[in-house]
Amino acid sequence: MLFKIIFAIAALYSIALLSWRFFRGYLLDKNLGLPDLDYLHKRRPNKKKLRGTAVICGGSITGLLTARVCHDHFERVLVVEAEAWVASEEGRKIAGYDTKPRSRVVQSKSLHACQSFLFSGLEKLFPNIELECRRSSIAVLPSNPRFNVSGRLLRLPFSGSKSRLPKTMYVGRPGFETLLRRLVLDRNAYPNIEYMAGTVTDIRPDPLDHSRLNTVVIRTDTGAQEFQASLVADCSGPACAGMKWLRQNDYGYAATYPRGKLPLNELKIAFDQKLRYSTMTFRISPTFHDQLPFPTADYWDTRPIYTFLEGKPDKGRAMFVLTRPDGDRLVAFAGHHGDARSQPMNLEQLKEWVRELVTVQPIPAWVFELLDMLEEVQDSASVSLVNVAPTSYIRYHQATNLPSNWIALGDSVMTLNPIFGEGCTKAFRSALALHNVLRDVPINLTSLPVDFSSKFFAEQHDKTDWYWANTRLMDYGVKTTIPLPGERLSSGAYLRWYISHLQILAITDDQAGQVMYESAMGLASPIDAFHPNLVAKILWRACFGPRP
């Protein structure tokens, strides 16, 4: 009898492990797009570009990535951006961290992160990116975020050989966007890409075929102009201008709706996680930098200094970060949910805010020593206070009757809680989805097929929808969050319980530490946390181990 029980358990485990491995490989392809990275430099099989102009409506991160992808597939690419200065020398300067802030980008002066998956993709799109990073004082290093939960450091995978860690770049939002703009608008490397200062105000259907767009209307300093477009890409960000254009031209509605499809006015959903944060940026000299009180020598080899994640969200989950991005800067970040805490507006308030964090293991004394040292340079500090708008999702994959040559990408479709640091990676995966669909356009066509838009939105849904599901799951764990209509904060409670135990396990367990690390780097599939070994460890810990 005992033998049969052991055999049944072994057989069940083997089936679970084989199923997990098969499904993980499928998700790495479908959701993460890891195999797709190797195709980023390849055009359509016949190498003949699609006729006409791809018009990119917005020239921020998503717009620039979209323009770079379209360069490989269209005869001409036109980027339309409202802020004229960004295409000037100021907008492409080497010292990108010193550019003027973007007026329409809330994140311009706030903490910014680049995941390793994003950097891997950028290396494929721009073979010279590391050289350009060095020119701009942007460090490219093995990624070591120094994550800890309530004061307890998470295990770092490959700790015996840090060179095996994936690379990333340490850069603020102004420096990253300036670098990307300089790369994309290089006419020697990408001669088909043009820039135009203006604002797209409308789209015009083809007079002979309402299912396709014919022109875009652009407001410029000299008046309105119309341009023919083979593809129109809404990259207007949270403004979601494309919704207005579609509504103006009677798109997105039908007499009847197939199962799973919705009218245009029902596509958008939103919830509010009541996120507040402060970012203080200090200018430091090399001499000051050399005196920072790091506990070990390896801190000099990485840019992150301290990353604290509060384990218990009783007062609204908090996050505290010290890091050194590009240039001569040190950034201190304090973010939290809800109104139980106030936003630090100066260094003294920041130190008090940090002292009140809920910890299991005390924050090291050298962190406070470093904060005290910053008093010497606090006159150089800039302070950014942000109340994050509700996160929203326009479910274009459920739309009907959209123009076949119209798409929307990035924040024009979905915004996320920025504390997770996934915004630019999400934008990149949108561009990757576009490349996949363009690469599959039949070689005998010189224009986009009638199902292009629907195929793109389906592909983008595969590459990004899981971001929305995962971040919403975690945000619902904070009682001040206002959930989606019809949902409750209790949604996903069991999964949050599981993740909380995984975080604690990651303090001492290599496998759990690797899952947490790769999730933070954008390299983990949606089921990596549910490896049969991890499930068994967490269930055992929950039943017989110490309490969190």
KAURPE-V557574 format. One record per residue. OMEGA is omega in whole degrees, 0 to 359 (* if undefined). Layout:
omega
OMEGA
OMEGA
This chain:
omega
179
179
180
179
179
180
180
179
179
179
179
178
181
178
180
181
179
179
180
181
179
183
179
178
178
182
176
177
186
186
183
181
180
178
183
183
182
181
186
181
184
177
178
187
182
177
177
185
177
183
172
189
169
182
181
186
182
186
175
187
182
180
180
177
179
179
180
178
182
179
182
188
184
178
183
177
180
177
180
184
186
183
187
187
186
178
177
177
178
182
181
185
181
179
187
180
180
177
176
182
175
184
185
183
183
186
189
184
185
177
182
179
175
179
182
178
178
182
177
178
179
177
178
182
185
183
183
189
180
177
180
176
179
179
185
180
176
181
172
189
170
187
178
186
181
179
169
179
180
176
181
186
176
180
177
180
179
185
178
181
184
178
179
177
178
182
169
177
181
190
174
181
179
181
180
182
178
176
182
180
179
179
186
184
174
185
176
181
185
187
183
184
177
180
179
176
181
180
175
183
181
173
182
178
172
183
180
184
185
180
180
173
180
185
169
178
184
175
180
179
181
180
182
177
177
180
175
184
173
176
174
181
177
176
185
176
184
177
178
184
182
178
179
180
180
181
180
186
173
173
173
180
180
177
176
182
177
179
180
179
184
173
186
185
178
184
188
173
183
171
187
179
176
183
179
173
179
175
177
183
182
173
184
179
176
179
178
180
182
181
181
190
181
184
181
185
185
176
179
183
179
179
176
180
183
179
187
176
181
186
184
187
185
180
185
189
184
178
180
185
166
182
178
179
183
177
185
189
171
185
172
186
176
181
180
174
172
185
181
175
174
179
178
181
178
186
181
177
178
180
178
178
181
180
183
179
178
184
169
174
186
174
185
181
183
176
179
175
178
178
177
180
182
175
180
185
185
176
180
190
167
184
178
178
184
166
188
178
176
177
187
183
174
190
182
178
177
181
175
176
172
176
185
180
176
179
174
185
172
182
174
179
188
169
184
171
186
180
180
176
186
188
181
176
177
177
179
181
173
178
177
176
178
179
180
183
177
180
182
176
183
186
180
180
176
175
185
181
186
181
186
183
182
178
179
183
175
179
178
177
178
186
188
186
182
173
181
181
184
182
177
178
182
180
178
177
178
190
179
179
173
188
174
175
180
178
178
179
178
178
178
183
181
178
176
176
180
182
179
177
177
178
180
178
183
177
185
188
183
182
178
178
179
178
179
180
183
174
180
181
182
186
184
175
180
182
180
181
185
172
182
179
180
178
180
180
183
177
177
180
181
183
190
184
179
178
178
*
